[in-house]
Amino acid sequence: MPTVKDVIVRKPTDAEKKTCSIWPIWTCQKSTFDWDYTETETCLILEGKVTVKDRPGSGAVSFAAGDLVIFPTGLKCVWQVLEPVKKHYNFE
């Protein structure tokens, strides 16, 4: 089973930013919630700050505005939205 160690967080290329700009936008206020990834998700964080923790487990990964994040299929995690988030997203 994937863990947050399998989450990819990096700065996007200009080409990736352009591709992401046509994807839908999702927003969320400060909150904490469980999430199970049944598909791989790629997202570009436009605003905010988030920490995602393994469920179960103790690993964590953080990301913020300007990051490109890829979540693997099968990841079971807890999202902690520390600052209101706005992101472009795409499920594969």
Backbone torsions as a table, in degrees:
resi	resn	phi	psi	omega
1	MET	NA	134.0	178.9
2	PRO	-64.5	153.3	174.6
3	THR	-124.5	177.8	179.2
4	VAL	-63.9	-17.4	175.1
5	LYS	-65.1	-19.6	179.2
6	ASP	-90.1	-4.9	177.5
7	VAL	-75.5	132.6	178.8
8	ILE	-99.0	125.8	176.4
9	VAL	-126.4	122.2	179.8
10	ARG	-157.9	170.9	176.1
11	LYS	-82.0	135.2	-179.1
12	PRO	-78.1	155.3	171.7
13	THR	-78.1	167.8	176.8
14	ASP	-61.6	-38.1	178.8
15	ALA	-64.2	-40.9	178.0
16	GLU	-65.3	-40.3	177.6
17	LYS	-59.4	-42.0	179.7
18	LYS	-64.1	-45.0	178.5
19	THR	-60.6	-46.6	-178.0
20	CYS	-64.0	-28.9	-174.3
21	SER	-62.8	-18.7	179.2
22	ILE	-94.8	-5.4	179.8
23	TRP	-76.3	160.6	176.2
24	PRO	-61.9	162.1	177.6
25	ILE	-112.5	138.3	175.4
26	TRP	-122.2	138.7	177.2
27	THR	-127.2	155.0	179.4
28	CYS	-156.5	136.5	174.9
29	GLN	-79.5	175.3	176.9
30	LYS	-54.3	127.7	-178.3
31	SER	-171.6	172.4	174.9
32	THR	-135.5	130.8	-179.0
33	PHE	-155.3	153.2	175.5
34	ASP	-80.2	147.7	176.5
35	TRP	-147.1	135.4	175.5
36	ASP	-115.8	124.8	-179.7
37	TYR	-88.1	111.1	176.8
38	THR	-93.2	-8.4	175.4
39	GLU	-141.8	161.0	173.3
40	THR	-72.2	133.2	176.6
41	GLU	-116.7	134.2	171.1
42	THR	-114.9	133.0	179.4
43	CYS	-142.3	153.1	175.5
44	LEU	-113.7	117.4	-177.4
45	ILE	-80.9	118.9	-179.1
46	LEU	-92.9	-36.1	-179.3
47	GLU	-147.1	153.5	170.3
48	GLY	100.3	-176.7	-178.9
49	LYS	-146.6	134.5	-175.3
50	VAL	-137.8	144.0	167.2
51	THR	-119.8	131.3	178.0
52	VAL	-114.5	129.9	-178.3
53	LYS	-116.4	149.5	174.9
54	ASP	-62.5	148.0	174.0
55	ARG	-136.2	107.4	-5.2
56	PRO	-79.8	170.9	177.4
57	GLY	129.5	-177.2	-174.9
58	SER	-126.2	1.6	179.8
59	GLY	-71.5	155.3	179.0
60	ALA	-149.2	152.3	174.3
61	VAL	-138.7	140.8	179.8
62	SER	-120.6	150.8	177.4
63	PHE	-153.9	164.6	-174.2
64	ALA	-152.1	-176.9	-179.1
65	ALA	-48.6	133.5	179.1
66	GLY	97.6	-9.9	-178.7
67	ASP	-91.7	144.4	168.9
68	LEU	-99.7	128.3	-174.7
69	VAL	-127.2	134.9	178.3
70	ILE	-122.4	119.3	179.8
71	PHE	-102.0	129.5	-177.7
72	PRO	-79.1	150.0	172.3
73	THR	-57.5	135.6	177.3
74	GLY	96.2	-8.7	179.6
75	LEU	-68.9	130.5	173.8
76	LYS	-113.4	120.4	-171.1
77	CYS	-147.1	173.7	173.6
78	VAL	-119.6	123.4	175.3
79	TRP	-88.4	129.9	171.6
80	GLN	-116.9	102.5	179.6
81	VAL	-84.5	106.1	-174.7
82	LEU	-85.3	-32.4	174.0
83	GLU	-134.6	140.0	-176.9
84	PRO	-44.5	132.0	-173.7
85	VAL	-110.6	146.1	173.5
86	LYS	-136.9	128.0	-176.7
87	LYS	-145.6	150.9	163.8
88	HIS	-85.5	142.8	-178.9
89	TYR	-142.7	155.6	177.5
90	ASN	-149.5	129.5	175.3
91	PHE	-101.4	136.1	-179.9
92	GLU	-107.7	NA	NA
